[in-house]
Amino acid sequence: MIVHSRKRLSIIGGALLTLVCACDRQKPKPEGPYAAEVAQAVPMIEKAIGLKYKAPPKIEMRSKAQVREFVLKQFTEPQAVRDITGQEAAYKRLGMIPDTLNLQAFLTNLLEEQIVGYYDPGTKVLYVVEGAPKDVVGITITHELVHALQDQYISMDSIQKVRDDNDRLSAAQSVLEGQAVYEQISIMLGGSNIAINLPGGWDRIRELIRETQASMPIFAAAPRVIQETLIFPYLSGAEFYRNYKERKPGTLIYKDMPTSTEQIIHPAAFFVNRDSPTKVALGALSNATASYDNDLGEFETRLFLFEHVKDQNEAVRGASGWDGDRYAVVTTPQGPGIAWLTVWDSPVEAGEFFHIAGQAIEKRFDAKPAGAAANTDKSYTTSARSLRLTAAEIQGRSVVIYVDVPRGANTSIIQTSQVRLTQ
């Protein structure tokens, strides 16, 4: 996921405004200062989640200028700069964002557009933006109060500090945002079953979230990977949490958190046969030096494929069976590139990714494999780039290696003898 800052936002508030107006029309609106709204919401949240606040939640106002300062701070801390710079380089090399996009500046403007309120685990305060519509603020307060309760039982700061494991962080965010979205809506429906009692059911919630987000100009202009990774924790996270409540009633999800987007997307991978991701260590590289490394996870692997093949079914098929990955943004003597290794549940699923990733390269670069391409090793050369796709086996596991470097650079960067896989 491109953006990871739990302190940063409640972008979901506006998306649920239409929903709330439809289902809460006959209920009296609370009056008075926000303290009264908090007092009303707290017991409902405690009942819905089954936990009590250890300390009363605090709420303060913030001007738009203060919000922008807050957002800028999130993106100018040394670790954040490293992550954004590395992710920007990776997504550009994978063709998921334009080469001309300044990711830090774009995200700053995007989040400033989106924020209505946010809970800051550093200060333990819920902040509301001055001048925000009152009905949207009411929704936001409920949502962020859930985060305030979460923070008293699981350290959000420690989650934020997870480094170089984007996929695990995305899964954790999906639990936190998913629970907040689900309980927020459930409370507004009087604690009833959302799927049964909401007109249009869960499908309508998905539509409303996407429709409202798309109505925001900066968000609407964002590359697909930014849009989808912003929405994923709210939408897929809420669906995961709904599954959790149905399958494990009365238990606390914080004690058994999912560790990958695969587990968020596929309930069976979490609830039936727990499929924990394989950890990948690339080891020493050849013919290049690494400046940044991280993982994509199943969800972003799917986004990569869809970005180029433009076929959702093929993208889903190509990413299914993902079991771990690691990429390195690299510098060769000829210039920058990327080397990416994915691990698969079976040779069949590795073969499907190998085939569809090859299609993605061909469509993106309008290129064909050089010579008589082998079934396990394909090379492509364009006017500016050299690419290689290799299927291999490491420690008895099926892997696929994707390399994109400047034309003329050596594509033998990841050495299978150096790679270590651990469950």
Secondary structure by P-SEA (a helix, b strand, c coil): cccccccccccccccaaaaaaaccccbbbbbccaaaaaaaaaaaaaaaacccccbbbbbbcccaaaaaaaaaaaaacaaaaaaaaaaaaaaaaacccccccaaaaaaaaaaaacccbbbbccccbbbbbccccaaaaaaaaaaaaaaaaaaacccaaaaaaccccaaaaaaaaaaaaaaaaaaaaaaaaccccccccccccaaaaaaaaaaaaaaccccccccaaaaaaaaaaaaaaaaaaaaaaaacccccccccccccaaaaaccccccccbbbbbbbbbcccccccccccccccaaaaaaaaaaccccaaaaaaaacccccccccccccccccbbbbbbbbccaaaaaaaaaaaaaaaaaaccccccccccccbbbbbcccbbbbbbbbccccbbbbbbbbccccccccccccccccccc
